[in-house]
Amino acid sequence: QLQLVESGGGLVQPGGSLRLSCAASGFTLDYYAIGWFRQAPGKEREGVSCISGSDGRTYYADSVKGRFTISRDNAKNTMYLQMNSLKSEDTAIYYCAAVRRPFRSCTLQRPEYNYWGQGTQVTVSS
């Protein structure tokens, strides 16, 4: 059974850092594009960052550029989202997602992804 499981969320003060992890099971991430999305209360789920399976290229939403870093460890079948300089507006449920896409760059478009984790809560508050 294909599964993605996020971890690493929690409560952090503004300016702090968190690292989210997403472990895959039932399939290997090698040829998959991986994305991180988030959904704040009352808002649509939005793309935060993604990393391509083909060439490792990364993309970021403007709101997180320079603060968040996406990475993947194919040997561990796990991907990460390092979040620094967190702001209150980063508060949301964060989801990882995957789509088999060996020859194309990743995308921040939610409908392109067909495997999703259950989400992990990130709260930025003093």
HELIX and SHEET records of a PDB file:
HELIX    1   1 SER A   88  ASP A   90  5                                   3    
HELIX    2   2 ARG A  110  GLU A  112  5                                   3    
SHEET    1   A 4 GLN A   3  SER A   7  0                                        
SHEET    2   A 4 LEU A  18  SER A  25 -1                                        
SHEET    3   A 4 THR A  78  MET A  83 -1                                        
SHEET    4   A 4 PHE A  68  ASP A  73 -1                                        
SHEET    1   B 6 GLY A  10  VAL A  12  0                                        
SHEET    2   B 6 THR A 120  VAL A 124  1                                        
SHEET    3   B 6 ALA A  92  ARG A 100 -1                                        
SHEET    4   B 6 TYR A  32  GLN A  39 -1                                        
SHEET    5   B 6 GLU A  46  ILE A  51 -1                                        
SHEET    6   B 6 THR A  58  TYR A  60 -1                                        
SHEET    1   C 4 GLY A  10  VAL A  12  0                                        
SHEET    2   C 4 THR A 120  VAL A 124  1                                        
SHEET    3   C 4 ALA A  92  ARG A 100 -1                                        
SHEET    4   C 4 TYR A 115  TRP A 116 -1                                        
END                                                                             
